[in-house]
Amino acid sequence: MGQLIKLENYISRYQRDIYHYSSQYIRLKQENWKGLLEMWEAKQESLYIEETNQEVSQASLFEKWKEFFNKREEVQADYSDYSLPKTEDQLKYSFLDSIYQFQLNWASSTISEMSFLDRYYEDDLTLKYFLQRFPDTYLFMYKPVFKLKKTIVDTDIIMITPVEINVIKIVEEPSDHMIIADDDRTWLSEQNGIQSKFLSPLLSLKRSAKIVEAILDHKKIDMPIKKIVLSRTNRIQFYLEPFQTEFVDRDKHEKWLHRQRQLTSPLKHQQLKVAETLLAYSDTVAVNRPEWERSEDVQM
């Protein structure tokens, strides 16, 4: 599950110490999943015995199940309609959703400060896609805002892997549309022979990549940068991909995603240095947390 190190211009605790929080996240996630799985397996065994002997209450199991989450103060969920997962896959999905909420908290608050999180992100399927389908060692800046010489600049999604930086632009139309890479200025969306123009995603990608490159060059940090046009719903018709650019369409998506998930490299020092540098140039809007909300850092 990828790490959300920056969300728009919200404050992030990764800004305080990228080296500490990136490794802490992986450790906490692994420990919590192991504990949750062990508890679930024990409950499944208990449930089997209960069903066989008809002695123990299902309500008792449910209360113990809730208790696991309630001890993790940073994972908040509504359990009013929650039921004990019946399969390990269901357990994984439940766990991923709880960690997603935890990540939003880390990406919008620190111990002493907080940003006002847009509730839209709680159900942002694109953000969930990046955080739930990529490895733990992938660091994401989701629509980050940079502050350069007093100028505020919005950029595309930035994915910092152990080996390279991917600047990603999502281009998705209804599934019956064909996307045609026309030129650097305009692309086409075609349905039933009818074409409509839209602004080329390469314009935004080039601008975002140049900002990332300029920041890293200023700090004399070297890491490959690739621009990616991603469409999970459409085919992209093109003649030639521009230099250091990849078009990942509906037909190539699963293979591309599999390639990312197969990367088993641990977090790299150069990767964390890149993340630290980009975070240092990120714009942040936050306020002090009310005194009663300030407390020692807690585990999930």
Protein Blocks (a to p, Z undefined) as FASTA:
>chain_A
ZZdfbgcjbccfklmommlmmmmmmmmmmmmmmmmmmmmmmmmmmmmmmmmnomacfklm
mmmmmmmmmmmmmlccdfklgccdfbfklmmmmmmmmmmmmmmmmmmccfkbccdddfkl
mmmmklmmmmmmccfklccdehiacdeehiacddddddddfkbccddddddddfkbccdd
fblmbccddeehiacddddfklmmmmmmmmmmmmmmmnopacddddddddfkbccddfbd
cehiacddfklmmmmmmmmmmpmcdcdfklmmmmmmmmmmpccddddddfklgccdddZZ
